[in-house]
Every structure is written in C-alpha cells, then in structure tokens.
Amino acid sequence: MNGLIGNKSQLVALLLCFFLGGLGIHRFYLGYTGIGIIQLLTIGSFGIWAFIDLIRIIIGDIKPKNGIYSKTL
C-alpha cells in the first residue's frame, strides 16, 4: 500500500486539465474514474467544469484519491 501513496504530481494534473480538461483526463489521472467518465461524456460540461477544476488544482483543492501529491507546485 505504501508504494501507491504520493505517486501523483500536481503539475501533471494541472497540465492534463489545461490541455485535456474537457475530456476529464486529469480526473482519471488523480484516481476519480467515475467523475472522469462523466466529464468525458459531457465534454467537461462544455469547458466550464474543466475551468473550475483547473482553478481547484492550482489552489490545491483537488488532490489525488489517496490525498497526497508526490510533487506540488
């Protein structure tokens, strides 16, 4: 279990959200598969959801499912 803790980068999540946010790829990366599928099917609610997620990733509000980033901004 310890090998899985802290293996996600906040910068990678931010870049995925910026470039592929409408597809929800950042949510899949962070371990939130269900929300990722919803974002994929709704195209990130036409970009609005992706924009909100972008801000939330920057301020550190969205974290990986295990709660810890290995690298932060």
C-alpha positions as CSV (number, residue, x, y, z in Angstrom):
1,M,0.0,0.0,0.0
2,N,2.8,2.4,0.8
3,G,4.0,2.2,-2.8
4,L,0.8,3.9,-4.0
5,I,0.9,6.8,-1.7
6,G,2.2,10.1,-3.2
7,N,2.8,9.0,-6.7
8,K,0.9,11.8,-8.5
9,S,2.2,15.2,-9.5
10,Q,0.2,18.4,-9.1
11,L,1.9,19.8,-12.2
12,V,1.0,16.8,-14.3
13,A,-2.6,17.1,-13.1
14,L,-2.6,20.8,-13.9
15,L,-1.2,20.3,-17.4
16,L,-3.7,17.5,-18.1
17,C,-6.5,19.7,-17.0
18,F,-5.3,22.6,-19.1
19,F,-4.8,20.7,-22.3
20,L,-7.3,17.8,-22.0
21,G,-9.7,19.1,-19.3
22,G,-12.8,18.8,-21.5
23,L,-12.1,15.1,-21.6
24,G,-11.7,14.7,-17.9
25,I,-8.3,13.0,-18.3
26,H,-7.0,14.8,-15.2
27,R,-9.7,13.1,-13.1
28,F,-8.7,9.7,-14.4
29,Y,-5.0,10.5,-13.5
30,L,-6.0,11.5,-10.0
31,G,-8.0,8.3,-9.5
32,Y,-11.5,9.7,-9.8
33,T,-12.7,7.4,-12.6
34,G,-16.5,8.0,-12.1
35,I,-16.2,11.8,-12.4
36,G,-13.7,11.3,-15.3
37,I,-16.3,9.3,-17.2
38,I,-19.0,12.0,-16.5
39,Q,-16.7,14.7,-17.7
40,L,-15.7,12.7,-20.8
41,L,-19.4,12.2,-21.7
42,T,-20.3,15.8,-21.1
43,I,-17.1,17.3,-22.6
44,G,-16.4,18.8,-19.2
45,S,-19.8,20.5,-19.3
46,F,-18.6,22.4,-22.3
47,G,-15.4,23.5,-20.6
48,I,-16.9,25.1,-17.5
49,W,-16.2,22.1,-15.3
50,A,-12.7,21.8,-16.6
51,F,-12.0,25.5,-15.9
52,I,-13.3,25.1,-12.3
53,D,-11.1,22.0,-11.9
54,L,-8.1,23.9,-13.2
55,I,-8.5,26.6,-10.5
56,R,-9.1,23.9,-7.9
57,I,-5.9,22.1,-8.9
58,I,-3.9,25.3,-8.7
59,I,-5.1,26.1,-5.2
60,G,-4.7,22.5,-4.1
61,D,-8.3,21.8,-3.5
62,I,-8.4,18.7,-5.8
63,K,-5.9,16.1,-4.6
64,P,-5.3,12.5,-5.7
65,K,-7.8,9.9,-4.4
66,N,-5.2,8.9,-1.8
67,G,-5.0,12.5,-0.7
68,I,-1.3,13.2,-1.3
69,Y,0.7,14.6,-4.2
70,S,4.3,13.5,-4.6
71,K,5.2,16.8,-6.1
72,T,3.4,20.1,-5.6
73,L,3.6,23.4,-7.4
